Amino acid sequence: MALTFTQHTLDKLEQLLKSLDYKLRYEKGNFKTGACILEDSRVIVVNKFSNLESKILSLAGLLQTLEMEEAVLDEKQKSFFFLLKQTKLEF
């Protein structure tokens, strides 16, 4: 599966993180990857000046490293998450 770099894909990633009980903040910063998780606090900070492709790749990369709480996701989200886990991302 290849990720499309559209606002819809970014919205799906944001909703998936919200369902997994992560808080997502867009702030200015000098992050090389475009996003980071703050000290295991379930807060993800994304560089608001990154382009759409960078935001999507950063969030998708972080989601690939997270453990999933399957019970909190609906079927569409589970399917998207599993497809995302199998996707090879190129930064």
DSSP file (Angstrom, degrees, kcal/mol; ACC not computed):
  #  RESIDUE AA STRUCTURE BP1 BP2  ACC     N-H-->O    O-->H-N    N-H-->O    O-->H-N    TCO  KAPPA ALPHA  PHI   PSI    X-CA   Y-CA   Z-CA
    1    1 A M              0   0    0      0, 0.0     2,-0.5     0, 0.0    87,-0.2   0.000 360.0 360.0 360.0 135.3    0.0    0.0    0.0
    2    2 A A        -     0   0    0     85,-0.1     2,-0.3    87,-0.0    87,-0.1  -0.918 360.0-125.5-108.7 135.0    1.3    3.4   -0.8
    3    3 A L        -     0   0    0     -2,-0.5     2,-0.4    81,-0.1    54,-0.0  -0.592  18.8-137.2 -77.1 136.2    0.2    6.4    1.2
    4    4 A T        -     0   0    0     -2,-0.3     2,-1.5     1,-0.0     5,-0.1  -0.757  14.2-129.6 -90.4 142.9   -1.3    9.3   -0.7
    5    5 A F        +     0   0    0     -2,-0.4     2,-0.3     4,-0.1    48,-0.1  -0.571  61.7 125.2 -95.5  74.1   -0.2   12.7    0.4
    6    6 A T  S  > S-     0   0    0     -2,-1.5     4,-1.9    46,-0.1     3,-0.2  -0.826  75.0-110.2-126.1 163.9   -3.6   14.3    0.8
    7    7 A Q  H  > S+     0   0    0     -2,-0.3     4,-2.6     1,-0.2     5,-0.2   0.851 118.1  60.5 -61.1 -33.9   -5.4   16.1    3.6
    8    8 A H  H  > S+     0   0    0      2,-0.2     4,-2.2     1,-0.2    -1,-0.2   0.912 104.2  48.1 -61.1 -43.1   -7.7   13.1    3.8
    9    9 A T  H  > S+     0   0    0      2,-0.2     4,-2.3     1,-0.2    -1,-0.2   0.913 111.5  50.0 -63.9 -42.3   -4.8   10.8    4.6
   10   10 A L  H  X S+     0   0    0     -4,-1.9     4,-2.6     1,-0.2    -2,-0.2   0.907 109.8  51.6 -61.9 -41.2   -3.5   13.3    7.3
   11   11 A D  H  X S+     0   0    0     -4,-2.6     4,-2.5     2,-0.2    -2,-0.2   0.900 108.9  50.6 -61.9 -41.0   -7.0   13.4    8.8
   12   12 A K  H  X S+     0   0    0     -4,-2.2     4,-2.2     2,-0.2    -2,-0.2   0.904 111.2  48.1 -64.2 -41.3   -7.2    9.6    8.9
   13   13 A L  H  X S+     0   0    0     -4,-2.3     4,-2.3     2,-0.2    -2,-0.2   0.918 111.9  49.6 -64.4 -43.5   -3.8    9.5   10.7
   14   14 A E  H  X S+     0   0    0     -4,-2.6     4,-2.2     1,-0.2    -2,-0.2   0.908 111.8  48.2 -61.5 -42.9   -4.9   12.2   13.2
   15   15 A Q  H  X S+     0   0    0     -4,-2.5     4,-2.4     2,-0.2    -1,-0.2   0.883 109.6  52.7 -66.8 -38.3   -8.1   10.4   13.9
   16   16 A L  H  X S+     0   0    0     -4,-2.2     4,-1.5     2,-0.2    -2,-0.2   0.921 110.4  47.4 -62.7 -44.2   -6.3    7.1   14.5
   17   17 A L  H  <>S+     0   0    0     -4,-2.3     5,-2.6     1,-0.2    -2,-0.2   0.899 110.8  52.0 -63.4 -40.5   -3.9    8.8   16.9
   18   18 A K  H ><5S+     0   0    0     -4,-2.2     3,-1.6     1,-0.2    -2,-0.2   0.911 108.1  51.3 -62.3 -42.3   -6.9   10.4   18.7
   19   19 A S  H 3<5S+     0   0    0     -4,-2.4    -1,-0.2     1,-0.3    -2,-0.2   0.820 106.6  54.5 -64.3 -30.6   -8.6    7.0   19.0
   20   20 A L  T 3<5S-     0   0    0     -4,-1.5    -1,-0.3    -5,-0.2    -2,-0.2   0.308 123.2-108.7 -85.4   8.9   -5.4    5.6   20.5
   21   21 A D  T < 5S+     0   0    0     -3,-1.6     2,-0.4     1,-0.3    -3,-0.2   0.820  71.3 141.7  68.5  35.5   -5.5    8.4   23.1
   22   22 A Y      < -     0   0    0     -5,-2.6     2,-0.5    -6,-0.1    -1,-0.3  -0.868  46.2-136.6-102.7 141.8   -2.6   10.4   21.8
   23   23 A K  E     -a   43   0A   0     19,-3.1    21,-3.4    -2,-0.4     2,-0.5  -0.839  17.4-154.8 -95.8 133.6   -2.8   14.2   21.8
   24   24 A L  E     -a   44   0A   0     -2,-0.5     2,-0.4    19,-0.2    21,-0.2  -0.937  12.5-177.1-114.3 125.8   -1.5   15.8   18.6
   25   25 A R  E     -a   45   0A   0     19,-3.0    21,-3.1    -2,-0.5     2,-0.6  -0.971  17.4-150.6-124.6 137.1   -0.1   19.3   18.7
   26   26 A Y  E     +a   46   0A   0     -2,-0.4     2,-0.3    19,-0.2    21,-0.2  -0.928  35.9 151.5-104.6 115.7    1.1   21.4   15.7
   27   27 A E  E     -a   47   0A   0     19,-2.5    21,-2.0    -2,-0.6    22,-0.3  -0.934  48.4 -93.9-140.3 161.4    3.8   23.8   16.9
   28   28 A K        +     0   0    0     -2,-0.3     2,-0.3    19,-0.2    19,-0.1  -0.520  60.6 131.3 -76.5 146.2    6.8   25.6   15.4
   29   29 A G        -     0   0    0     -2,-0.2     2,-0.3     2,-0.1    20,-0.2  -0.976  62.6-104.6-177.5 174.0   10.0   23.8   16.0
   30   30 A N        +     0   0    0     -2,-0.3     2,-0.4    17,-0.0     3,-0.1  -0.489  53.8 155.7-114.7  58.9   13.2   22.7   14.3
   31   31 A F        -     0   0    0     -2,-0.3    -2,-0.1     1,-0.1    16,-0.1  -0.731  35.6-152.8 -87.7 131.0   12.5   18.9   14.2
   32   32 A K  S    S+     0   0    0     -2,-0.4    -1,-0.1     1,-0.2     0, 0.0   0.862  97.2  39.6 -71.3 -34.1   14.4   17.1   11.5
   33   33 A T  S    S-     0   0    0      2,-0.2    -1,-0.2    -3,-0.1     3,-0.1   0.584 109.5-119.1 -92.4  -9.8   11.7   14.4   11.1
   34   34 A G  S    S+     0   0    0     24,-0.1    13,-2.8    23,-0.1     2,-0.3   0.226  84.5  44.0  94.7 -15.6    8.8   16.7   11.5
   35   35 A A  E     -B   46   0A   0     11,-0.3     2,-0.3    23,-0.1    11,-0.2  -0.991  55.5-178.0-156.6 157.4    7.3   15.1   14.6
   36   36 A C  E     -B   45   0A   0      9,-1.9     9,-2.8    -2,-0.3     2,-0.5  -0.987  26.9-121.8-154.5 156.8    8.3   13.7   18.0
   37   37 A I  E     -B   44   0A   0     -2,-0.3     2,-0.9     7,-0.2     7,-0.2  -0.879  32.5-125.9-100.3 132.7    6.7   12.0   21.0
   38   38 A L    >   -     0   0    0      5,-2.7     3,-2.9    -2,-0.5     5,-0.4  -0.706  63.0 -54.8 -86.5 106.6    7.2   13.8   24.3
   39   39 A E  T 3  S-     0   0    0     -2,-0.9    -1,-0.2     1,-0.3     0, 0.0   0.740 101.2 -58.2  38.3  52.4    8.7   11.6   27.0
   40   40 A D  T 3  S+     0   0    0      1,-0.1    -1,-0.3    -3,-0.1    -2,-0.0   0.759 104.5 126.9  54.9  28.1    6.2    8.8   26.9
   41   41 A S  S <  S-     0   0    0     -3,-2.9    -1,-0.1     2,-0.2    -2,-0.1   0.349  79.6-115.0 -97.3   6.8    3.4   11.3   27.7
   42   42 A R  S    S+     0   0    0      1,-0.2   -19,-3.1    -4,-0.1     2,-0.5   0.791  77.7 126.0  63.5  28.8    1.2   10.3   24.7
   43   43 A V  E     -a   23   0A   0     -5,-0.4    -5,-2.7   -21,-0.2     2,-0.5  -0.982  43.1-164.0-117.1 127.7    1.7   13.8   23.2
   44   44 A I  E     -aB  24  37A   0    -21,-3.4   -19,-3.0    -2,-0.5     2,-0.5  -0.950   3.6-158.5-113.0 128.0    3.0   14.1   19.7
   45   45 A V  E     -aB  25  36A   0     -9,-2.8    -9,-1.9    -2,-0.5     2,-0.4  -0.918   7.3-167.9-109.1 128.3    4.3   17.4   18.5
   46   46 A V  E     -aB  26  35A   0    -21,-3.1   -19,-2.5    -2,-0.5     2,-0.6  -0.925  30.6-111.7-115.4 138.1    4.4   18.0   14.7
   47   47 A N  E >   -a   27   0A   0    -13,-2.8     3,-1.8    -2,-0.4   -19,-0.2  -0.571  24.3-153.1 -68.2 115.2    6.3   20.9   13.2
   48   48 A K  T 3  S+     0   0    0    -21,-2.0    -1,-0.2    -2,-0.6   -20,-0.2   0.655  91.3  59.8 -69.5 -13.7    3.5   23.1   11.8
   49   49 A F  T 3  S+     0   0    0    -22,-0.3    -1,-0.3   -20,-0.2   -21,-0.1   0.473  81.3 107.8 -91.9  -2.5    5.8   24.5    9.1
   50   50 A S  S <  S-     0   0    0     -3,-1.8     2,-0.1   -16,-0.2    -4,-0.0  -0.388  76.6-108.9 -69.2 152.3    6.4   21.0    7.6
   51   51 A N     >  -     0   0    0      1,-0.1     4,-2.3    -2,-0.1     5,-0.2  -0.314  33.3 -99.4 -76.8 169.6    4.8   20.3    4.3
   52   52 A L  H  > S+     0   0    0      1,-0.2     4,-2.4     2,-0.2     5,-0.2   0.886 121.9  52.2 -58.0 -44.0    1.8   17.9    4.0
   53   53 A E  H  > S+     0   0    0      1,-0.2     4,-2.6     2,-0.2    -1,-0.2   0.914 110.3  48.2 -60.8 -43.8    4.0   15.0    2.8
   54   54 A S  H  > S+     0   0    0      2,-0.2     4,-2.5     1,-0.2    -1,-0.2   0.896 110.9  50.8 -64.4 -41.3    6.4   15.4    5.7
   55   55 A K  H  X S+     0   0    0     -4,-2.3     4,-2.5     2,-0.2     5,-0.2   0.927 112.9  46.1 -61.5 -45.3    3.6   15.5    8.2
   56   56 A I  H  X S+     0   0    0     -4,-2.4     4,-2.7     1,-0.2     5,-0.2   0.937 114.4  46.6 -65.1 -47.0    2.0   12.4    6.8
   57   57 A L  H  X S+     0   0    0     -4,-2.6     4,-2.3    -5,-0.2    -1,-0.2   0.890 113.6  49.7 -62.5 -39.1    5.3   10.5    6.6
   58   58 A S  H  X S+     0   0    0     -4,-2.5     4,-2.2    -5,-0.2    -2,-0.2   0.942 114.6  42.4 -66.0 -47.8    6.3   11.6   10.2
   59   59 A L  H  X S+     0   0    0     -4,-2.5     4,-2.7     2,-0.2    -2,-0.2   0.906 114.9  50.6 -67.0 -40.9    2.9   10.5   11.7
   60   60 A A  H  X S+     0   0    0     -4,-2.7     4,-1.9    -5,-0.2    -1,-0.2   0.912 110.3  50.6 -62.5 -41.7    2.8    7.3    9.7
   61   61 A G  H  X S+     0   0    0     -4,-2.3     4,-0.7    -5,-0.2    -2,-0.2   0.902 111.8  46.8 -62.4 -41.8    6.4    6.5   10.9
   62   62 A L  H >X S+     0   0    0     -4,-2.2     3,-1.0     1,-0.2     4,-0.7   0.912 109.9  53.5 -66.3 -41.6    5.5    7.1   14.5
   63   63 A L  H >< S+     0   0    0     -4,-2.7     3,-0.8     1,-0.3    -1,-0.2   0.851 101.5  60.3 -62.2 -33.4    2.3    5.0   14.2
   64   64 A Q  H 3< S+     0   0    0     -4,-1.9    -1,-0.3     1,-0.2    -2,-0.2   0.763 106.1  47.6 -65.3 -23.5    4.3    2.1   12.9
   65   65 A T  H << S+     0   0    0     -3,-1.0    -1,-0.2    -4,-0.7    -2,-0.2   0.586  95.1  95.1 -92.8 -10.7    6.3    2.1   16.1
   66   66 A L  S << S-     0   0    0     -3,-0.8     2,-0.3    -4,-0.7    -3,-0.0  -0.507  74.3-123.3 -85.5 148.7    3.3    2.2   18.5
   67   67 A E        -     0   0    0     -2,-0.2     2,-0.4     1,-0.0    -2,-0.1  -0.708  32.7-128.0 -83.8 141.3    1.6   -0.7   20.1
   68   68 A M        -     0   0    0     -2,-0.3     2,-1.0     1,-0.0     3,-0.1  -0.732   9.4-149.4 -99.1 138.7   -2.1   -0.8   19.3
   69   69 A E    >   -     0   0    0     -2,-0.4     3,-1.7     1,-0.2     4,-0.4  -0.834  20.3-167.9 -98.7  91.5   -4.9   -1.1   21.7
   70   70 A E  G >  S+     0   0    0     -2,-1.0     3,-1.3     1,-0.3    -1,-0.2   0.770  75.1  65.8 -57.4 -32.9   -7.2   -3.0   19.3
   71   71 A A  G 3  S+     0   0    0      1,-0.3    -1,-0.3    -3,-0.1    -2,-0.0   0.753  97.4  54.9 -64.9 -24.7  -10.4   -2.6   21.4
   72   72 A V  G <  S+     0   0    0     -3,-1.7     2,-0.3     2,-0.1    -1,-0.3   0.572  95.7  80.8 -87.6  -8.0  -10.5    1.2   21.0
   73   73 A L  S <  S-     0   0    0     -3,-1.3     2,-0.1    -4,-0.4   -57,-0.0  -0.751  72.4-133.2-102.1 144.8  -10.4    1.1   17.2
   74   74 A D     >  -     0   0    0     -2,-0.3     4,-2.5     1,-0.1     5,-0.2  -0.345  40.2 -93.4 -81.4 175.2  -13.3    0.5   14.8
   75   75 A E  H  > S+     0   0    0      1,-0.2     4,-2.4     2,-0.2     5,-0.2   0.876 124.9  50.6 -61.2 -40.6  -12.9   -2.0   11.9
   76   76 A K  H  > S+     0   0    0      1,-0.2     4,-2.5     2,-0.2    -1,-0.2   0.912 112.1  47.8 -63.9 -41.5  -11.9    0.7    9.4
   77   77 A Q  H  > S+     0   0    0      2,-0.2     4,-2.7     1,-0.2    -2,-0.2   0.901 111.1  50.8 -66.6 -40.4   -9.3    2.1   11.7
   78   78 A K  H  X S+     0   0    0     -4,-2.5     4,-2.6     2,-0.2     5,-0.2   0.930 111.7  48.1 -60.7 -45.2   -7.9   -1.4   12.5
   79   79 A S  H  X S+     0   0    0     -4,-2.4     4,-2.3     2,-0.2    -2,-0.2   0.924 113.3  46.8 -61.5 -46.0   -7.7   -2.1    8.7
   80   80 A F  H  X S+     0   0    0     -4,-2.5     4,-2.4     1,-0.2    -1,-0.2   0.902 112.6  50.7 -62.1 -42.4   -5.9    1.2    8.1
   81   81 A F  H  X S+     0   0    0     -4,-2.7     4,-2.2     2,-0.2    -2,-0.2   0.918 110.9  47.3 -63.7 -45.1   -3.5    0.6   11.0
   82   82 A F  H  X S+     0   0    0     -4,-2.6     4,-1.1     2,-0.2    -1,-0.2   0.890 113.1  48.9 -66.2 -38.4   -2.6   -2.9    9.8
   83   83 A L  H  X S+     0   0    0     -4,-2.3     4,-0.6    -5,-0.2     3,-0.3   0.896 110.6  51.9 -64.2 -39.7   -2.0   -1.6    6.3
   84   84 A L  H >< S+     0   0    0     -4,-2.4     3,-1.0     1,-0.2    -2,-0.2   0.891 104.7  55.4 -63.3 -40.4    0.1    1.2    7.7
   85   85 A K  H 3< S+     0   0    0     -4,-2.2    -1,-0.2     1,-0.2    -2,-0.2   0.798 110.3  46.9 -62.2 -29.1    2.2   -1.3    9.7
   86   86 A Q  H 3< S+     0   0    0     -4,-1.1     2,-0.3    -3,-0.3    -1,-0.2   0.513  91.0 103.3 -91.8  -5.7    3.0   -3.1    6.4
   87   87 A T    <<  -     0   0    0     -3,-1.0     2,-0.7    -4,-0.6   -85,-0.1  -0.604  67.0-138.0 -82.6 133.6    3.8    0.0    4.4
   88   88 A K        -     0   0    0     -2,-0.3     2,-0.4   -87,-0.2    -2,-0.1  -0.823  22.8-152.1 -89.6 119.7    7.5    0.8    3.7
   89   89 A L        -     0   0    0     -2,-0.7     2,-0.5   -87,-0.1   -87,-0.0  -0.728   7.2-158.0 -95.6 140.3    7.9    4.5    4.2
   90   90 A E              0   0    0     -2,-0.4   -33,-0.1     1,-0.1    -2,-0.0  -0.957 360.0 360.0-120.0 114.5   10.6    6.5    2.4
   91   91 A F              0   0    0     -2,-0.5    -1,-0.1   -34,-0.1   -33,-0.0   0.435 360.0 360.0 -87.0 360.0   11.6    9.8    4.0
